[in-house]
Amino acid sequence: MKEIGKAFVGAFWSLLAPVIILGSIYAGICTPTESAIMGVFYALFVGLFVYKTITLDLLISALSDTVVSSAVVMLVVAMAGLFSWAASTLGVIDAAAKLVSSLTTNKIVFLMLINMVMLIAGMFLDAISITYVFMPIILPVILKLGIDPLFFGVVLVVSLAIGQITPPVAVNLYVTSNIIKSNINNEMIRFVIPMVLVSIVALVVITLIPQLSLWLPVSAGLYKPIF
């Protein structure tokens, strides 16, 4: 018990990090983005003043890596935003929305088609870029078909998350491999595939049963379904 107590005291500041980050999100105090900022400053405070393991060289290196990683994503986001603006101005989005809505009027079939498109797109692009490119086209169609936007948002986020761990690009796998100082190889992909398959099954269940996404906010009186 003494060893456990000593280990707990030593790890207290580290254990407090997920409590602050996740607790602020689940309590509705912060958005995930704001919570992430809190987490960064908390880690900086603990590393500098509690554990004293962060040196100036390490801090500069971390900031440099952050700038490089963020710049790559932001360039893609900037181009995707430009694409969305140009497509909207030229009327391409309206034409594409009409084309998509003409394919089927069945909600389930449409959602399954969107899931398939999102999964494929997620293999090659990050989630933010996909949202910028596809949402202006998809949103008018889901409203026309009478699909609740909150429910669709849950389906979209899950499908995008699956795409981010699906090879060949798999943005999240590259982030993970960078953290553990490893390369994406066949062994890593072999372990990922079963998780992807199970996640796809979960996505199908979520798509077929909208109540799974809407039950909690509706029961709590926080949301009233639009359709």
N, C-alpha and C positions, 0 to 999 in steps of 0.2 A: 504493500500500500504506500510505503514511503517513496518507493521508486516511481509509482504511478503518480503520486502527488507532485513529486519533483518534476516529472516529465510534463505534467499538466501546467505547472507554473511556468516552465520554460517555453511551452508552446502556446501560452495564453494569448499573446498578441497576434500570433498567426491564426489561431482558431477564431479570433474575433473578426477577422477579415470577411469570411463568407457570411457571418451573422450580419455585419454592417451592409454588405453588398446585396445579398438576397433579402434580408429583413426589410431594408428600405423599399425594395421593389414590391414585395408581397404585402407590405403595410400600406402601399399606395402613396408613400412619401415622395419617392423619386421614380422617374422613368429609368429604363435600363441604361440609357446613355448617361444620365446624371449620376446614376449609381456607379457606373464604370469610372467616371471622373473622381467620385469620392474614393473608390477603391485605389486608384492610382496615387492620390495624395496621401491616403492612409498608409499604403505600402512605402511611399517615400518617407513619411514621418517615422515609421517603425524602423526602416532600414538605416536612416540617418541618425536618429536619436536614441532608439532602444537597443537594437542589435548592433548598430554601428558597423554594418557590413557594406554599405554603399559608399564608394569613394567617388571623387570627382571624375576620374577617368571612366569608371563604370557608368556613372550618370550620363556623361557625354556620349559614350558608346550606345547606351540604351536609347537616348534621344535621337541619335543618328539613325539607328535601326528603325525607330518609329517613323521618322520622317520618310525614309525610303519606302517602307511598307505602305504608309498612308498615301504617298504620292502616286503609287501605282494604281491604287483603288480610286483615288480622287480623279485621276486622268480619265479612267474608264467612266466614272460617274458623270464627269463634265461632258464627255462625248455623247453619253446616253441622254443627258438632259438636252443637249443641242439637237440630237436626233428627234426627241419627243416634241420640241418646240417647232422644228422645221416640218415634221410630219403633220402636226396639228394645223400649222399655218397654211400648208399646201392642200389640206383636206384629205391627206392620206389616211389619217386615223379614222375619220368617218367612213371612208370607203372600206377600210379593213374591218371595221366593226360590223358594217352591213354584210360583208362577205362571211364573217364568222357566224353571225346570227342566222344566216341563210343555210348553214350546214345542218343544223338541227334545232328543234324547239323543245326537245326533251332535256330537262334540267340535269338529270343524272348522267346522260350521255355527254352533255356539254362539259360538266365538271370532270368527268373521266378524261375527256380530250384535253382539257386544260391541264390536268395533272400530268398527263403524258408529255405535253409540250414543256411544262415547267421542269419536269425531271430531266428531259433531254437538254434543255437550255442550262440547267444547273450544272451539268457536266462540264460546260465550257465557259460560263460566265459567273460572276459573283451575284449574290441575291439583290444588291442595290441596283446594279445595272439592269438586271432582268425586270425588276419592278418599274424602273423608269421607262423601259422600252415597251413592255407588254401591257401594263395597267391602263394607260390611256385608251388602248384598244379593247381590253376586256371589260372594264367597268361599265360602259354603256350597255353592253350585251347582258351582263348579269342583272342589271336593273330592269332591262326589257323583259328578261325571262322570269323575273320575280324571285330571284335568289337573294336571300338576306346578305347584306354586305359584311356583317360581322362574322357570320358563318363562313362566307367565302374567304374572308381574311385569314381565319384559322386554317382552312384547307390550303390556302396559298402559302402561308408561312411554313407549314409542315412539308409540303412538296418541295419548296425551295431549300429547306434544311437538309432534306434527303439528297437533293442534287449536289449540295456543297460537299458531300462526302463520297460522291460517286465518281470513280475514275472515268476518263483520263485526266481531267484537270483537277477536280476535287479541291477547291480552294481551302477548305478546312483541314484537309489532310496535309497540305503543304504547310499550313500554319503549325499543325501538330508536329510534323517532322522537323520543322525549324526549332521548335521548343525542345524536343528531345535530342536534337543534333543528329538526326538520322535522315536517310533518303527514302523516298517512296519507292518501295520495291515490291516484288511479287508476294513476299511473305506478308507484308502489311496489307496489301490488297486482298489477299486470301482471308484474312481475319475480318476485313471490312464488309465483304460481300454478304455474309449471313445477316449482319446488322442492317444492311440496306434492304434485303429481302423482307425481314421482319418489319422494318419501318414502312415499307410499301403496303404490307398487309394492314398495318395500323392506319395508314392514309386512306385506304379503301373503306375501312370501317368508319372512320370519321366522316368521309364523304357521303356514305350511304345513310348515316344516322346524324342528322343536323342537331338533334337534341343533346348530343354529347358536348357540343360546343356552346350551345345556348342555354342549357339548363341552369347553370350556376348564376350567370348575370340576370336571367329572367326571374329565377326564384328569389334572388336578393332584391328584386325591384330596381335594379340598376340599368336595365335595358329592356326596351319593348321592340320585338321583331318588327321590321318594316313590312315584311310580307308574311 
